[in-house]
Amino acid sequence: MIELDGVPELIDPVMVAAFEGWNDAGDAASAAVAHLDREWKGEVFAALDAEDYYDFQVNRPTVWLDGGVRKITWPTTRLSVVRIADANGKGKPRDLVLVRGIEPSMRWRSFCNEILGFAHELGVEMLVVLGALLGDTPHTRPVPVSGVTSDPDLARTMDLEETRYEGPTGIVGILQEACTHAGVPAVSLWAAVPHYVSQPPNPKATLALLNRLEDLLDLRIPLGELSEDARAWQLGVDQLAAEDSEVAEYVQSLEEARDTADLPEASGEAIAREFERYLRRRDPQAGPGLATEGGVADGRDGSYLRDTASGRTRPPKPAAKEPKDAKDSKEPKEPKSPNGEPGSAAESTGPDAGEPEAGRPDTKGASEDDRVDGRADDSED
């Protein structure tokens, strides 16, 4: 039985979760939950027993010194709660339960049941799981974010896709299905990270996830320095890509495909969403700057990809392209949805199971040389 004596009665609580590992390309999803926890000063009230769910040879504990005393931090999943005094700019408070951890190594069903046990005890109304995957999307365009659910009613009322994915999945897909069977409304939000610049961090993808979460929950999220970090990230990648003509040509081909697919978006609903977000952010307390779903320009840090031989940062070379006279030489391959059916690059490989391009959502297990080439190790996470 889960006892939560130290947690006050919550107001319209929503659980927001993200897990490092297979479902977290560029650390975008876990960074989004960490941002919420940091900006709203979340208080940890529970942690799952690391012995039950993690292989310590895969996710090793860390040792650190606290005033000369050695301590150990075990890999686990922690839950914290934050209260938003003015959630939507109308004086209405709301609580978020933040779940941040590492994809478990074992006993996934028990893991999900324990998360749902907390959700039940806290009266959680809906669970939102954040994920990120690698896709054929250019870094110069707004980050595509897909919202999916297994609930047909929720898909209709919240303008989401109803998942039709079949194939390998990660903890995000398992948790979403567990919610479906338990009768808990659940949504997955997926950001597509450019596969040719996949090394974390990716503040632009993190910002896009937070913007989408704002729209979904009608919240005002303080951005802190995230908008500036996103601008810096894009400027840094722009400069690095300009040093390699092959990378620049490849990015241009992705831009052309994306712009063609996005033409219908340049009206109506997309413009209305941006305007509503602008109105929410006019209050200075909502955080510095106006950030669109992938706003960029300005920069300070260029440490994204590093060439171990020369020590300088640079973009990776893309995979070999077909001859220029090939019929589809300018068209990137169709991305496979991690949790949705195959879609266009503009749709960002969609959602639910958390499987990115070629079944590898991130490159955390790749060597440094592999990251320079834009490829991850073929071994399983």
N, C-alpha and C positions, 0 to 999 in steps of 0.2 A: 504493500500500500504506500503511495506517495503522499507524504505529509509536507505541507507548505505553510507552516505556522508563521514564518517570517515575512510572508508576502501579503500585502494589504489587498482588500477587494479591488479588483481591476475594473476599469471603465471601458466598455466596448473593445476588449482586447483582441489584437490580431497578432499571430505569431509569424515572424519573419526569420527564415533560416537560410544558411549557406554553409557549404562544406568544402574544405580544401581538397585538392586532388583531381580526380578524373573529371569532375563536373565544373572545374574552376580555371579555365584557360586565362592566362595572364593575371591570375589572382583577382579578377574583376569582381566576382560575386562575394567572396569572403571579405574583400576590402570594402564593399558596400555596407555589409552588416557591421564591420568594425567602425566605419565612419558614423553610422547611426549610434552605436554604443558610445563612441567618443564624444560626439556633439551633444548628445542628450544625457551624458554621464550615467550610463547604465550601471545597475547594481546586480552583481552575480548572486543568484540565490540557490543554484544547484549545478552540479557537475556529474556526468555519468561516470560510472566506475570504469577506469581505463582498462583494468584487467579483463573485463567482460567482452570488449569489442575491438581491441587493437593488438596487432602483432608488433612488438617492440623492436624487432629486427627490421621492420619496414618503416615504422614511425618511431624513431628512437627518442627516449626522454632526454632532457637537457639538464646539465648541472650548472648552477650559478652561485655566486657568493652574495650573501646578505649580511653586511657588517662583519665579514670574516668567517661567517658560518656557511658551509656548503649546503645548498638545498637542491632539490630535484623537481622539475616541472614535467609532469607526465602528459603525453598526448591524449586529449580527451575532447568531449563536447560539453560546452558550458552554456547555461541559460541565464539571461539577465533580463531585467524589466526596466523600462523607461516610461516616464509619464510626460506626455506632451500637453502643456498647460493650455495652449491655443492651437489645436490641431489644424483647423481649416480657416483661421483668420476671423472666426465668428465667436471666439471665446469659449468654444466647446473643448473640454479636455478629452484625451484618449490615451490608452496605454498600449505599448508594444512589448511583446515578449520576443527577445532576440535569441536565436539559437545559432551558435557559431562553433564549428569544430572541424574535425578531419573525417573524411569518408571512412567508415569503420572497415576493419579487415575481416571481420567475421560476425556471425549471428545478426544479420541484417533485420530479420523479422522481429527479434527481441528488441533491437535498437529502436526500430520504428514504433513498436508497442510502448516502449518507455517514453518516447517523445510524445506520443498521443496521450499517454497517461497524464503527463504534465498539462497538456492542452485541455484535457477534460477537467482536471481539478481547478484550473485557472479560468474556466469558462470561455476559452478562446472561440471566437466566432468564425475565423477563417485562418488558414495557413497559407503563406506565400513563400515559395522556395525560389531562391535566386540561383542562376547558373550561368556559365559562360562556355563557349565552344569556339573552335577554330573554324573559320569560314573564308570563302573567296570574296572578301569585302575590302575595299580600299580604305586606307587609314585617313584619307582626305575627305571622306564623306561622313554624314551622321551615322552613328553606330546603330545597326538594325537590332531591335529588341522585339522578340516574339513572346506573346502571352498565350499560354495553353492551359487547358483543364480537361479532366475526364468527365466533368459534370455538364450535361447538355443545357440545363437551365442556367447554370453559371456562365456558360459560354455565350448564351443569348443575352442575358441581362448585363454582362460586363464587357461585351464586345471582344470576346476571346475566341481563339481557335479551339475546336474540340479535337483532341489528339487522336491520330489514327496510326501512330508509330508502332512498328513491329521490329524487334531486333534486340541486341544487347543493350542493357541499361545500367545506370549507376544508382547511387543511393537516392538521388533526387527523384527518379522515376519510381523507385520502390516506395519511398515515403508518400509520394502523391497517390499511388494506388492504395496504400494502407489507409490514407485519409478517406478515399472513396468508399472503401468497405466499411469504415467506421462511421460514415455519415458526416464527416467533417469537410466543409467546402475547402478546396485546395486549388491553388493556381501556381504555375511555374512561369517565371520570367527568364528569358534567355537572351544574352547579349552575344553577338558574333564578333570575335576578335580576329584581326587580319592574321592569317597563318604565317605570313612572311615576317612578321614582327611580333612574335608570340611571347617573348620573354617578359615576365612581370617586372614592374607593375604596369598596368594599363589604366590610368586614371580616366581616360576618355570613355572606356567601356563601363567603368564604375559609375561615372556620372550619368551615363545613359540609363543604367539600371535604376538609379535613384530617381531620375526624372519619370521613368515609367511607373515606379512605385508610388510616386506622388500622385500621378493621374489615377492610378488604380484605387488608392485609399483616400483620395482627396485630402492630402496632407501638405504642409509646407515644411520642407526639409532644409535646414541650414547647411550651406555648402562649404563653409570655411574656406580653405585654400584649394578645394578640389577643382574649381573652374580654372584657376590659374595653372594648376598642375596639368590639366587636360590640354590647355593651350601650349604649355611648354612641351608636353609630350609630342603633340603633332608637329610643332616647329622643329623639334629635334629630329624626328623621323624624316621630315621634309628635307632637312639639310643632309642627312646621311644618305637618303635615297638619291639625291642629286649627284652624289659622287659616283654612282654606278648607272651607266646608261641602260643596262639590261633591266635593272630594278625599276628605273623610271618608266621604261617602255611597258613593263608588266603592270605597274600601277595604273598607267594610262588606259590599258585595256580593261582593267577592272572598273575604272571610273566610267568608261563608255557604257559598259554593260549595266552598271548600277544606275546611271542617269536614264538610260532607256527604260529600265524596269520601273523607275520611280516617277516617271512623268505623271501618272494619275494621282500621285500624292501631293502634287503642287496645287492643291485647292482644298476647299471645303473643310473636311474633318481634320486634316493635318494642320491647317492654318488655325482652326479654332482651338486645337489642343495647345499650340504654341502661345496663343493669345491668353488663354486661361492660365497657363503657367506664368506668363509675364505678370498678370494681375496679382497672382499669389505672391510673387517675389517683390512687388513694389514696396512692401513693408520692410524697412531696414533690418528688422529683427529676423527676417527670413533668411539672412545670409548675404554676403557680399556678392555683388555682380549678378547679371542676368545670364543664365546658362541655358542654352538650347540643348537638344538631345545629343549633340556631339559638338558643341561650340568649341572653337579653337582659334589660336593665333597669338603669339607671344610665347616666350619661352625662357627657361633658365637651365634646364638639365638635359644633357644628351646621352646619358648613360643607359642606353637601351640594349644594344647588342655589342659585344666586345670581341675583337679579333685577338685571340690569345698570342698570335705570333708578333704582331706589331704593337699591341696594347691599346690601339685606338678603337673607338666605337664606329660601327658601320652597319648598314643593313645587310641581311643575308641575301645570297643569290637565289632567285627563284628556281624552281625545277625546270629542267630543260623544256624548251617550247618547240612546237612543231614548226616546220618550215613556214616562212612568211606567206608562201603562195597557197598554203593549206586553206581550205574553205573556212574553217572555224578558228584560224590562228589567233584572232583577236578576241575570241570568246572564252572566258574561263569555264572550267568544267563545272557541272551542276553540283552544288554542295548537297551532302546528305544530312538530313535533319537528325539531330541527336535524339529527338523525341517527337518528331513529326515526320511527315512524308517528305521525300526529296523536294527541294524548292529552289528558286532562283537565288543568286547571290544577294539580291536586294532583300529577300525575305529572311536572310541570315540563317541558314540551316536551322530550322525550327526547334523543337522543344520537348520535353517530357522525360525522355530517358536520359538525356544528358550525354549523348554520344556525338562527338564532334567529327570533323573531317577524318575520313579513313579510320574511324573508331578511336582516334586519339584526341581527346579534348584539350590536353595541355601538354607541356613539355617539361614538367617538373623533374621527371626521371632522366632527362637527356643530359649528355655530357656537354661541356662548354662548346666543343667543336661542333657538335650536332646542332646547337642553338644558332651558331653563326651561319650554318647552311640552311637554317629554317626547317630542320627535321628533328623529330623526336626519336628516341631509341625504340626499336620494334618490340622490346620486351613489355610485358604487362606491368601496369602500376602495381 
